[in-house]
Amino acid sequence: MQTSAMATTIIAGFHRDHEGQWVAELACGHSQHMRHRPPLVSRPWVQSDTERAKKIGAEIECPLCAMPALPAGLREYKRSSSFSEGDVPAGLLRAHGTKAGVWALIVVESGTLDYTIEQPLQTFLLTPEVPGVIPPVVPHHVKVRGPVRFHVEFFREPDEANQATDS
């Protein structure tokens, strides 16, 4: 599976989130959780003030820089129910697209989910911290990676929100 070419940025600093987890502040304006959870993620340096300080200025890939962005001014008009790994509709697992003018946001409530934009082929790992943005009409699909819970929010321009609500 081909993944997206992520943009490289610089770690500008660190802060703790509301749960006490370390978050890297990136020069691109995004942020990224930095966790040490062996064997899945090995970042022992995140636990040390000295070692974290050494990472400031280091290059890091930013998955959010490659993700499409929701345009300003859109309004949510519909939200799906929450899905888990056992009840994802088959249509979401194969290529499909929203209608013209309809944007969507895949919001992972727990777990992880692969989100693939078909053209150009880009795959993103979605987490509760990293939602997936779906531009109008663009073919895309999701792939379950394990236990997951997510929903989809649909958006339109405010004057279009009163029209038909089909996605």
C-alpha positions in Angstrom: 0.0 0.0 0.0 1.4 3.4 -1.0 1.2 6.1 1.7 1.1 9.8 1.4 4.3 11.8 1.0 4.3 13.7 4.2 5.7 17.2 4.5 8.8 17.6 6.8 8.8 20.2 9.4 10.7 21.1 12.6 9.9 20.5 16.2 9.6 24.0 17.8 8.8 23.0 21.3 6.7 20.8 23.6 3.8 21.0 25.9 1.5 18.6 27.8 -2.1 18.0 26.8 -5.0 17.9 29.2 -4.2 14.2 30.0 -0.5 15.0 30.7 0.7 13.5 27.4 3.7 15.2 25.6 2.8 17.1 22.4 5.4 18.4 20.0 4.7 21.9 18.7 5.7 21.9 15.0 7.0 24.8 13.0 4.2 24.3 10.4 1.7 25.2 13.1 0.4 21.7 13.7 1.1 19.6 16.8 1.8 15.9 17.2 1.6 13.6 20.3 4.9 12.1 21.2 4.4 8.9 23.2 6.6 6.1 24.4 4.6 2.9 24.2 6.9 0.0 23.4 6.8 -2.2 21.4 4.5 -0.2 19.2 6.2 3.2 19.6 9.7 3.6 21.0 10.5 7.1 22.1 12.2 6.8 25.5 13.5 10.3 25.0 10.1 11.8 25.5 10.3 11.0 29.2 13.3 13.1 29.8 13.4 16.9 29.9 17.0 16.9 28.7 16.3 14.5 25.8 13.2 16.4 24.8 15.1 19.6 24.7 17.7 17.9 22.3 14.8 17.2 19.9 13.9 20.9 19.4 15.0 21.8 15.9 14.8 18.2 14.7 13.0 17.3 11.5 9.8 15.4 11.7 7.1 14.3 9.2 3.8 16.1 9.6 0.8 14.0 8.4 -1.5 16.9 8.8 0.4 19.0 6.2 -0.6 16.5 3.5 -4.2 16.2 4.7 -6.8 18.3 2.8 -8.3 21.1 4.9 -11.9 22.0 5.4 -12.6 25.4 3.9 -13.6 28.2 6.2 -17.3 28.9 6.5 -18.7 25.4 6.0 -21.5 24.3 8.3 -22.2 20.7 9.5 -25.6 19.6 8.3 -25.5 15.8 9.0 -23.6 13.3 11.2 -23.5 9.5 10.8 -24.0 7.2 13.7 -20.8 5.8 15.3 -19.4 2.7 13.7 -17.1 0.1 15.2 -14.8 -2.5 13.5 -17.7 -4.9 13.4 -20.4 -2.7 11.8 -18.7 -0.5 9.3 -21.0 -0.2 6.2 -19.5 -2.0 3.2 -19.8 1.1 1.1 -17.2 2.9 3.3 -14.7 0.1 2.7 -14.7 0.5 -1.1 -14.1 3.6 -3.3 -16.9 6.1 -3.0 -17.3 9.9 -2.9 -19.5 12.6 -1.5 -21.7 14.7 -3.8 -20.5 18.0 -5.3 -20.2 20.7 -2.7 -20.2 18.2 0.2 -17.2 17.9 2.4 -16.8 15.3 5.2 -14.8 14.7 8.3 -13.9 11.2 9.6 -13.7 11.6 13.3 -12.1 8.6 15.1 -13.4 8.4 18.6 -11.1 5.6 19.7 -8.6 3.3 17.9 -7.1 3.8 14.5 -8.4 3.7 10.9 -6.7 3.9 7.5 -8.2 6.6 5.2 -7.2 6.4 1.6 -7.8 9.1 -1.1 -7.8 7.2 -4.4 -6.3 9.9 -6.7 -3.6 10.9 -6.1 -3.2 7.8 -4.0 -2.6 8.9 -0.4 -3.2 6.9 2.8 -3.5 8.5 6.2 -3.6 6.9 9.6 -6.5 8.4 11.5 -6.5 8.7 15.3 -8.6 10.6 17.8 -6.0 13.4 17.3 -5.9 13.2 13.5 -9.3 13.3 11.7 -9.7 12.7 8.0 -10.9 15.4 5.6 -12.9 14.3 2.5 -13.1 16.8 -0.3 -16.3 16.8 -2.5 -16.6 14.0 -5.1 -13.1 12.6 -4.4 -13.0 8.8 -4.4 -11.9 7.4 -1.1 -12.3 4.5 1.3 -11.4 3.4 4.8 -9.8 0.3 6.2 -10.3 -1.0 9.7 -7.0 -1.8 11.5 -8.4 -3.3 14.7 -10.7 -2.0 17.4 -12.1 1.4 16.3 -15.0 3.7 16.9 -15.7 6.5 14.4 -18.3 8.7 12.8 -18.5 11.0 9.8 -19.6 14.6 9.8 -20.9 16.2 6.6 -20.4 19.9 5.7 -21.7 22.4 3.1 -21.6 26.0 2.4 -24.3 27.7 4.6 -26.6 28.4 1.7 -26.4 24.8 0.5 -27.1 23.4 4.0 -30.9 23.8 3.4 -30.9 21.8 0.2 -31.1 18.0 0.0 -29.1 16.3 2.7 -27.9 13.3 0.8 -24.2 12.7 0.9 
